[in-house]
Amino acid sequence: MDTLTVARAFFDACDFGKGWDGCKQFCHPDASFETEAETLANIDTLAIYCDWMIDALEMLDKDVKVKVKAIAHDQDTDIVLLYGQIEGTVIIGPEPMPMKTDYVYALNFEDGKIRHVSKIWEFNI
């Protein structure tokens, strides 16, 4: 698979809640993760982040929409920037609440697999 195909396959597995089991084929086993978002401050491995996405999606209704808005590959640095969006209704708490959030993944590749992911995101409800 080419780099953009791997990046998209990773996104589809991760952001549709397949967890690390669904994502690990696209990644190095020790792939790292970072973000400045307080919600994910204690997560530093991609495996933990991918499993966290399962729980995150369970807080949304079944009609959640997850989509790629743009994707680009810098071949010199072997980094893919993937602009995504999740939209749905948060179903935790006393009242359902609509939410939409945009984010960008910076996927660092090495030898055809993801070595590191930075998530550029700030989530506020």
N, CA and C atoms as an extended XYZ file, in Angstrom:
375
Properties=species:S:1:pos:R:3:atomname:S:1:resname:S:1:resid:I:1 pbc="F F F"
N         0.832       -1.185        0.000 N   MET     1
C         0.000        0.000        0.000 CA  MET     1
C         0.875        1.245        0.000 C   MET     1
N         0.443        2.265       -0.706 N   ASP     2
C         1.186        3.522       -0.666 CA  ASP     2
C         0.860        4.264        0.638 C   ASP     2
N         1.618        5.294        0.931 N   THR     3
C         1.530        5.998        2.207 CA  THR     3
C         0.140        6.598        2.450 C   THR     3
N        -0.441        7.236        1.455 N   LEU     4
C        -1.772        7.821        1.641 CA  LEU     4
C        -2.831        6.752        1.902 C   LEU     4
N        -2.696        5.610        1.260 N   THR     5
C        -3.638        4.507        1.491 CA  THR     5
C        -3.506        3.972        2.907 C   THR     5
N        -2.274        3.828        3.393 N   VAL     6
C        -2.042        3.376        4.766 CA  VAL     6
C        -2.620        4.394        5.752 C   VAL     6
N        -2.364        5.680        5.510 N   ALA     7
C        -2.877        6.732        6.397 CA  ALA     7
C        -4.401        6.696        6.458 C   ALA     7
N        -5.038        6.566        5.326 N   ARG     8
C        -6.512        6.522        5.284 CA  ARG     8
C        -7.041        5.257        5.962 C   ARG     8
N        -6.378        4.137        5.747 N   ALA     9
C        -6.801        2.885        6.388 CA  ALA     9
C        -6.656        2.988        7.908 C   ALA     9
N        -5.567        3.615        8.353 N   PHE    10
C        -5.392        3.836        9.798 CA  PHE    10
C        -6.521        4.713       10.328 C   PHE    10
N        -6.807        5.820        9.666 N   PHE    11
C        -7.887        6.719       10.091 CA  PHE    11
C        -9.198        5.953       10.202 C   PHE    11
N        -9.529        5.193        9.172 N   ASP    12
C       -10.792        4.460        9.173 CA  ASP    12
C       -10.863        3.474       10.335 C   ASP    12
N        -9.776        2.804       10.632 N   ALA    13
C        -9.764        1.855       11.746 CA  ALA    13
C        -9.823        2.585       13.086 C   ALA    13
N        -9.023        3.609       13.249 N   CYS    14
C        -8.928        4.317       14.522 CA  CYS    14
C       -10.187        5.124       14.816 C   CYS    14
N       -10.597        5.944       13.900 N   ASP    15
C       -11.672        6.890       14.167 CA  ASP    15
C       -13.069        6.292       13.994 C   ASP    15
N       -13.134        5.046       13.575 N   PHE    16
C       -14.393        4.315       13.581 CA  PHE    16
C       -14.405        3.272       14.685 C   PHE    16
N       -13.437        3.385       15.641 N   GLY    17
C       -13.465        2.599       16.862 CA  GLY    17
C       -13.049        1.148       16.770 C   GLY    17
N       -12.095        0.833       15.910 N   LYS    18
C       -11.613       -0.548       15.798 CA  LYS    18
C       -10.501       -0.848       16.807 C   LYS    18
N       -10.038        0.187       17.522 N   GLY    19
C        -9.019       -0.004       18.547 CA  GLY    19
C        -7.664       -0.385       17.974 C   GLY    19
N        -6.740       -0.682       18.886 N   TRP    20
C        -5.384       -1.033       18.467 CA  TRP    20
C        -5.392       -2.291       17.612 C   TRP    20
N        -6.282       -3.243       17.908 N   ASP    21
C        -6.338       -4.468       17.106 CA  ASP    21
C        -6.616       -4.164       15.639 C   ASP    21
N        -7.431       -3.172       15.368 N   GLY    22
C        -7.731       -2.804       13.994 CA  GLY    22
C        -6.711       -1.884       13.356 C   GLY    22
N        -5.846       -1.264       14.187 N   CYS    23
C        -4.885       -0.270       13.690 CA  CYS    23
C        -3.455       -0.777       13.598 C   CYS    23
N        -3.102       -1.757       14.400 N   LYS    24
C        -1.694       -2.130       14.551 CA  LYS    24
C        -1.026       -2.596       13.265 C   LYS    24
N        -1.790       -3.108       12.326 N   GLN    25
C        -1.189       -3.553       11.066 CA  GLN    25
C        -0.593       -2.388       10.263 C   GLN    25
N        -1.019       -1.153       10.560 N   PHE    26
C        -0.541        0.027        9.841 CA  PHE    26
C         0.575        0.765       10.583 C   PHE    26
N         0.954        0.258       11.757 N   CYS    27
C         1.832        1.003       12.662 CA  CYS    27
C         2.993        0.145       13.158 C   CYS    27
N         4.042        0.829       13.585 N   HIS    28
C         5.114        0.147       14.309 CA  HIS    28
C         4.557       -0.240       15.677 C   HIS    28
N         4.958       -1.384       16.233 N   PRO    29
C         4.392       -1.832       17.510 CA  PRO    29
C         4.589       -0.849       18.658 C   PRO    29
N         5.659       -0.073       18.605 N   ASP    30
C         5.953        0.883       19.682 CA  ASP    30
C         5.662        2.323       19.261 C   ASP    30
N         4.745        2.503       18.331 N   ALA    31
C         4.421        3.846       17.839 CA  ALA    31
C         3.985        4.747       18.985 C   ALA    31
N         4.446        5.986       18.925 N   SER    32
C         4.143        6.947       19.995 CA  SER    32
C         3.016        7.887       19.571 C   SER    32
N         2.488        8.599       20.575 N   PHE    33
C         1.370        9.508       20.373 CA  PHE    33
C         1.585       10.727       21.255 C   PHE    33
N         1.191       11.901       20.726 N   GLU    34
C         1.223       13.111       21.540 CA  GLU    34
C         0.144       14.076       21.082 C   GLU    34
N        -0.256       14.939       22.016 N   THR    35
C        -1.207       15.995       21.730 CA  THR    35
C        -1.108       17.028       22.849 C   THR    35
N        -1.563       18.229       22.569 N   GLU    36
C        -1.633       19.250       23.597 CA  GLU    36
C        -3.017       19.312       24.239 C   GLU    36
N        -3.943       18.502       23.767 N   ALA    37
C        -5.304       18.483       24.312 CA  ALA    37
C        -5.292       17.877       25.716 C   ALA    37
N        -5.837       18.600       26.669 N   GLU    38
C        -5.869       18.131       28.058 CA  GLU    38
C        -6.592       16.795       28.199 C   GLU    38
N        -7.599       16.568       27.393 N   THR    39
C        -8.374       15.326       27.450 CA  THR    39
C        -7.484       14.095       27.296 C   THR    39
N        -6.405       14.229       26.525 N   LEU    40
C        -5.530       13.095       26.220 CA  LEU    40
C        -4.125       13.262       26.806 C   LEU    40
N        -3.987       14.104       27.806 N   ALA    41
C        -2.673       14.476       28.335 CA  ALA    41
C        -1.835       13.294       28.807 C   ALA    41
N        -2.443       12.238       29.297 N   ASN    42
C        -1.685       11.114       29.845 CA  ASN    42
C        -1.443        9.986       28.847 C   ASN    42
N        -1.824       10.188       27.610 N   ILE    43
C        -1.662        9.140       26.603 CA  ILE    43
C        -0.396        9.417       25.791 C   ILE    43
N         0.519        8.428       25.758 N   ASP    44
C         1.769        8.629       25.020 CA  ASP    44
C         2.099        7.509       24.037 C   ASP    44
N         1.237        6.505       23.952 N   THR    45
C         1.444        5.466       22.938 CA  THR    45
C         0.242        5.436       22.002 C   THR    45
N         0.495        5.077       20.768 N   LEU    46
C        -0.584        5.019       19.787 CA  LEU    46
C        -1.554        3.893       20.124 C   LEU    46
N        -1.058        2.813       20.691 N   ALA    47
C        -1.940        1.699       21.080 CA  ALA    47
C        -2.990        2.168       22.084 C   ALA    47
N        -2.564        2.905       23.094 N   ILE    48
C        -3.515        3.387       24.105 CA  ILE    48
C        -4.504        4.375       23.482 C   ILE    48
N        -4.010        5.268       22.618 N   TYR    49
C        -4.906        6.228       21.969 CA  TYR    49
C        -5.964        5.509       21.131 C   TYR    49
N        -5.556        4.536       20.339 N   CYS    50
C        -6.512        3.825       19.484 CA  CYS    50
C        -7.595        3.149       20.321 C   CYS    50
N        -7.225        2.584       21.463 N   ASP    51
C        -8.223        1.979       22.341 CA  ASP    51
C        -9.085        3.046       23.018 C   ASP    51
N        -8.504        4.209       23.303 N   TRP    52
C        -9.280        5.311       23.873 CA  TRP    52
C       -10.393        5.750       22.918 C   TRP    52
N       -10.119        5.700       21.625 N   MET    53
C       -11.127        6.104       20.634 CA  MET    53
C       -12.375        5.223       20.704 C   MET    53
N       -12.225        3.959       21.074 N   ILE    54
C       -13.399        3.086       21.241 CA  ILE    54
C       -14.316        3.698       22.288 C   ILE    54
N       -13.744        4.042       23.445 N   ASP    55
C       -14.532        4.628       24.536 CA  ASP    55
C       -15.111        5.981       24.146 C   ASP    55
N       -14.322        6.791       23.440 N   ALA    56
C       -14.794        8.116       23.033 CA  ALA    56
C       -16.026        8.009       22.130 C   ALA    56
N       -15.994        7.079       21.206 N   LEU    57
C       -17.125        6.926       20.284 CA  LEU    57
C       -18.365        6.376       20.983 C   LEU    57
N       -18.169        5.641       22.077 N   GLU    58
C       -19.320        5.113       22.813 CA  GLU    58
C       -20.113        6.214       23.515 C   GLU    58
N       -19.536        7.401       23.644 N   MET    59
C       -20.247        8.528       24.249 CA  MET    59
C       -21.153        9.237       23.249 C   MET    59
N       -21.108        8.810       21.983 N   LEU    60
C       -21.888        9.456       20.927 CA  LEU    60
C       -23.005        8.542       20.449 C   LEU    60
N       -24.041        9.142       19.887 N   ASP    61
C       -25.146        8.353       19.360 CA  ASP    61
C       -24.699        7.526       18.158 C   ASP    61
N       -25.569        6.601       17.758 N   LYS    62
C       -25.216        5.694       16.650 CA  LYS    62
C       -25.144        6.401       15.300 C   LYS    62
N       -25.642        7.628       15.206 N   ASP    63
C       -25.626        8.368       13.945 CA  ASP    63
C       -24.393        9.264       13.803 C   ASP    63
N       -23.357        8.993       14.575 N   VAL    64
C       -22.136        9.795       14.520 CA  VAL    64
C       -21.583        9.788       13.090 C   VAL    64
N       -21.056       10.936       12.670 N   LYS    65
C       -20.444       11.059       11.339 CA  LYS    65
C       -18.953       11.338       11.534 C   LYS    65
N       -18.130       10.512       10.933 N   VAL    66
C       -16.680       10.672       10.984 CA  VAL    66
C       -16.216       10.784        9.538 C   VAL    66
N       -15.436       11.839        9.249 N   LYS    67
C       -15.006       11.978        7.861 CA  LYS    67
C       -13.634       12.629        7.745 C   LYS    67
N       -12.985       12.327        6.633 N   VAL    68
C       -11.741       12.985        6.253 CA  VAL    68
C       -12.124       14.181        5.404 C   VAL    68
N       -11.664       15.360        5.810 N   LYS    69
C       -11.947       16.568        5.038 CA  LYS    69
C       -10.818       16.880        4.062 C   LYS    69
N        -9.582       16.450        4.394 N   ALA    70
C        -8.433       16.647        3.503 CA  ALA    70
C        -7.300       15.747        3.956 C   ALA    70
N        -6.434       15.398        3.008 N   ILE    71
C        -5.276       14.564        3.313 CA  ILE    71
C        -4.140       14.950        2.365 C   ILE    71
N        -2.928       15.005        2.900 N   ALA    72
C        -1.767       15.378        2.079 CA  ALA    72
C        -0.533       14.656        2.596 C   ALA    72
N         0.387       14.366        1.679 N   HIS    73
C         1.627       13.670        2.022 CA  HIS    73
C         2.827       14.511        1.615 C   HIS    73
N         3.676       14.839        2.581 N   ASP    74
C         4.951       15.492        2.296 CA  ASP    74
C         5.978       14.379        2.128 C   ASP    74
N         6.357       14.118        0.908 N   GLN    75
C         7.249       12.997        0.631 CA  GLN    75
C         8.663       13.225        1.155 C   GLN    75
N         9.084       14.477        1.282 N   ASP    76
C        10.427       14.759        1.801 CA  ASP    76
C        10.559       14.370        3.273 C   ASP    76
N         9.522       14.616        4.056 N   THR    77
C         9.575       14.292        5.486 CA  THR    77
C         8.853       12.987        5.816 C   THR    77
N         8.129       12.437        4.854 N   ASP    78
C         7.309       11.238        5.023 CA  ASP    78
C         6.279       11.417        6.138 C   ASP    78
N         5.635       12.580        6.116 N   ILE    79
C         4.575       12.906        7.057 CA  ILE    79
C         3.280       13.116        6.277 C   ILE    79
N         2.207       12.512        6.787 N   VAL    80
C         0.868       12.717        6.227 CA  VAL    80
C         0.088       13.595        7.193 C   VAL    80
N        -0.533       14.635        6.650 N   LEU    81
C        -1.454       15.470        7.419 CA  LEU    81
C        -2.864       15.077        7.007 C   LEU    81
N        -3.658       14.710        7.992 N   LEU    82
C        -5.004       14.247        7.734 CA  LEU    82
C        -5.967       15.090        8.567 C   LEU    82
N        -6.829       15.827        7.879 N   TYR    83
C        -7.796       16.721        8.519 CA  TYR    83
C        -9.114       15.967        8.641 C   TYR    83
N        -9.540       15.718        9.884 N   GLY    84
C       -10.755       14.956       10.120 CA  GLY    84
C       -11.797       15.734       10.896 C   GLY    84
N       -12.996       15.172       10.912 N   GLN    85
C       -14.100       15.783       11.654 CA  GLN    85
C       -15.004       14.674       12.191 C   GLN    85
N       -15.429       14.863       13.442 N   ILE    86
C       -16.425       13.985       14.050 CA  ILE    86
C       -17.607       14.857       14.457 C   ILE    86
N       -18.802       14.379       14.104 N   GLU    87
C       -20.021       15.111       14.433 CA  GLU    87
C       -21.070       14.125       14.920 C   GLU    87
N       -21.738       14.475       15.994 N   GLY    88
C       -22.774       13.600       16.522 CA  GLY    88
C       -23.435       14.219       17.731 C   GLY    88
N       -24.107       13.382       18.478 N   THR    89
C       -24.765       13.813       19.693 CA  THR    89
C       -24.151       13.073       20.864 C   THR    89
N       -23.649       13.823       21.839 N   VAL    90
C       -23.097       13.230       23.048 CA  VAL    90
C       -24.271       12.739       23.881 C   VAL    90
N       -24.210       11.456       24.283 N   ILE    91
C       -25.347       10.857       24.987 CA  ILE    91
C       -25.049       10.587       26.463 C   ILE    91
N       -23.982       11.170       26.980 N   ILE    92
C       -23.732       11.048       28.414 CA  ILE    92
C       -24.318       12.269       29.106 C   ILE    92
N       -24.644       12.130       30.367 N   GLY    93
C       -25.214       13.261       31.090 CA  GLY    93
C       -26.726       13.291       30.979 C   GLY    93
N       -27.347       14.288       31.595 N   PRO    94
C       -28.808       14.333       31.662 CA  PRO    94
C       -29.491       14.656       30.332 C   PRO    94
N       -28.840       15.417       29.483 N   GLU    95
C       -29.446       15.823       28.213 CA  GLU    95
C       -28.503       15.518       27.056 C   GLU    95
N       -28.998       14.901       25.976 N   PRO    96
C       -28.154       14.730       24.785 CA  PRO    96
C       -27.706       16.103       24.280 C   PRO    96
N       -26.481       16.168       23.788 N   MET    97
C       -25.918       17.449       23.379 CA  MET    97
C       -25.196       17.300       22.034 C   MET    97
N       -25.565       18.103       21.025 N   PRO    98
C       -24.864       18.027       19.749 CA  PRO    98
C       -23.417       18.499       19.888 C   PRO    98
N       -22.531       17.875       19.126 N   MET    99
C       -21.135       18.304       19.120 CA  MET    99
C       -20.534       18.036       17.756 C   MET    99
N       -19.551       18.880       17.430 N   LYS   100
C       -18.770       18.714       16.205 CA  LYS   100
C       -17.358       19.163       16.545 C   LYS   100
N       -16.378       18.383       16.135 N   THR   101
C       -14.997       18.750       16.409 CA  THR   101
C       -14.116       18.433       15.198 C   THR   101
N       -13.240       19.372       14.894 N   ASP   102
C       -12.256       19.209       13.831 CA  ASP   102
C       -10.903       18.928       14.471 C   ASP   102
N       -10.059       18.217       13.762 N   TYR   103
C        -8.721       17.883       14.258 CA  TYR   103
C        -7.831       17.520       13.080 C   TYR   103
N        -6.539       17.514       13.341 N   VAL   104
C        -5.561       17.122       12.328 CA  VAL   104
C        -4.629       16.093       12.949 C   VAL   104
N        -4.398       15.032       12.224 N   TYR   105
C        -3.358       14.071       12.589 CA  TYR   105
C        -2.121       14.382       11.760 C   TYR   105
N        -0.967       14.434       12.396 N   ALA   106
C         0.321       14.441       11.704 CA  ALA   106
C         0.882       13.041       11.903 C   ALA   106
N         0.877       12.261       10.843 N   LEU   107
C         1.303       10.862       10.893 CA  LEU   107
C         2.726       10.759       10.356 C   LEU   107
N         3.670       10.436       11.227 N   ASN   108
C         5.069       10.274       10.825 CA  ASN   108
C         5.291        8.824       10.413 C   ASN   108
N         5.742        8.646        9.180 N   PHE   109
C         5.969        7.310        8.648 CA  PHE   109
C         7.441        6.934        8.681 C   PHE   109
N         7.689        5.652        8.836 N   GLU   110
C         9.029        5.078        8.733 CA  GLU   110
C         8.875        3.675        8.156 C   GLU   110
N         9.560        3.410        7.065 N   ASP   111
C         9.498        2.096        6.413 CA  ASP   111
C         8.066        1.663        6.093 C   ASP   111
N         7.235        2.625        5.663 N   GLY   112
C         5.888        2.304        5.213 CA  GLY   112
C         4.846        2.157        6.301 C   GLY   112
N         5.250        2.348        7.568 N   LYS   113
C         4.297        2.236        8.679 CA  LYS   113
C         4.375        3.478        9.549 C   LYS   113
N         3.326        3.704       10.324 N   ILE   114
C         3.254        4.875       11.194 CA  ILE   114
C         4.150        4.661       12.410 C   ILE   114
N         5.045        5.618       12.636 N   ARG   115
C         5.972        5.582       13.762 CA  ARG   115
C         5.487        6.470       14.912 C   ARG   115
N         4.835        7.586       14.559 N   HIS   116
C         4.402        8.558       15.574 CA  HIS   116
C         3.187        9.325       15.046 C   HIS   116
N         2.276        9.654       15.969 N   VAL   117
C         1.116       10.469       15.618 CA  VAL   117
C         1.037       11.651       16.573 C   VAL   117
N         0.882       12.837       16.002 N   SER   118
C         0.550       14.038       16.771 CA  SER   118
C        -0.880       14.399       16.391 C   SER   118
N        -1.718       14.613       17.410 N   LYS   119
C        -3.101       15.031       17.158 CA  LYS   119
C        -3.211       16.501       17.534 C   LYS   119
N        -3.548       17.322       16.550 N   ILE   120
C        -3.735       18.744       16.767 CA  ILE   120
C        -5.242       18.940       16.961 C   ILE   120
N        -5.609       19.200       18.228 N   TRP   121
C        -7.028       19.176       18.589 CA  TRP   121
C        -7.237       19.799       19.940 C   TRP   121
N        -8.318       20.498       20.076 N   GLU   122
C        -8.758       20.962       21.385 CA  GLU   122
C       -10.258       20.738       21.423 C   GLU   122
N       -10.690       19.977       22.382 N   PHE   123
C       -12.096       19.600       22.453 CA  PHE   123
C       -12.756       20.324       23.614 C   PHE   123
N       -13.821       21.019       23.320 N   ASN   124
C       -14.603       21.709       24.340 CA  ASN   124
C       -16.077       21.380       24.139 C   ASN   124
N       -16.728       21.017       25.196 N   ILE   125
C       -18.186       20.780       25.123 CA  ILE   125
C       -18.871       21.967       25.755 C   ILE   125
